[in-house]
Amino acid sequence: MRVLVLKLDHVGDFWMALGPLKELRRRFSHAHITLAVGSWNIETAREFGLADDYIAFNFFSRNPAQAERREEAASIGQMLTGDFDLAIDMRVPDETRPVLLAVPARHRAAIVDRYGMDGIDIAIAPFNLKLRRTILYKLAQKMGIADRIPRRWLDWFTDRDQMRLQHVTEILSFLVAKTAAYFDSENEADKHATIKGAPIVMAPFSNSALRDWPAEYFGQLAAALAKRGDVIVVGRSENRAAIEKVVKIAGDLGAARVGIAVDLPELEFNRLIRSAALVVSNNSGTGHVAAQLGRPTVGIFTASHLPEIWGFQGPVVSMLMSSIECRGCGLDQVHRCPVGVRCKFDIKPDRVLVEINLMTNYLRSNPSTCSL
């Protein structure tokens, strides 16, 4: 396994990350690690044995007061040989993410909103690094009365935000742990490889209409996927009429290989999911089962519940969600949404098919992960 670690930081930042870098070396002890650092940190990195190979890449100036960049992000490629299984950016702020994206790697890990930056598939969300004053508090300071009243009266989130702050070392340790866990689960997926001709399972319904991708879209997707093999739509008896609607839409579009499985006993349901070549699910239990069983899983989430918190976790999982500005609203009923649950309709069947094709290509080029 080949791992590239980017730590293109200044001296103090590098030393703060020494613990997480040691932990990364321990977690990936079987891997060949290449560490890219500023030239001023390379001898220290060698002293601690953090990697097998070292690259001096001066993306920043040594002196933080000198803001100019020394190297272009894309020039990192000229210093590398071959592709990497993993590239991980160990800088907390996001200035070095373009360097990470320029690295030829099967997986990329960083602190980033993965739904706002394509190409990074192992991510933890950015943390609150700065506490900004509210307009009311700024105004009170200008009027000279800010010290006469409790700040929380004008800046209600201050105390809560301060409680949520974490040291950068803890943030990086979390990134390392999540990345290692990802590869542990990927290796575990080898035990659950499917045979050719396995069914494609679709779960169109959850326990909330607000979370459900439109039945029309599921019907169109089922029709497209039926050209690849048998499709089975799963659900509960209370959703049978809606499930039959999905199957009818698919049939009207020419699909002849779409079946229904309603109210399966628990163990029979688990066996079906374990045998699936692919599972496409709303924000429901089916997606969690599939991901934990190591099946290729595509999750379609509305914006009420964030995948960063409630999403499926597994070796081959892709989560799709609208980038609507009100994502994470936490609403649980359709009629309460002021924008007509637009997030349910933003993601079209063609977009899901593109994601499935990307997953298919990935699995074909990495057959040891699991097969599709």
Secondary structure, 3 states (H helix, E strand, C coil): CEEEEEECCCHHHHHHCHHHHHHHHHHCCCCEEEEEECHHHHHHHHHCCCCCEEEECCCCCCCCCCCCCCCCHHHHHHHCCCCEEEEEECCCCCCCHHHHHCCCEEEEEEECCCCCCCCCCEEECCCCCCCCCCHHHHHHHHHCCHHHCCHHHHCCCHHHHHHCCCCHHHHHHHHHHHHHHHHHHHHHHHHHCCCCCCCEEEECCCCCHHHCCCHHHHHHHHHHHCCCCCEEEEECHHHHHHHHHHHHHHHHCCCCCEEEEECCCHHHHHHHHHCCCEEEECCCHHHHHHHHCCCCEEEEECCCCCHHHHCCCCCCEEEEECCCCCCCCCCCCHHHCCCCCCHHHHCCHHHHHHHHHHHHHHHHHCCCCCCC
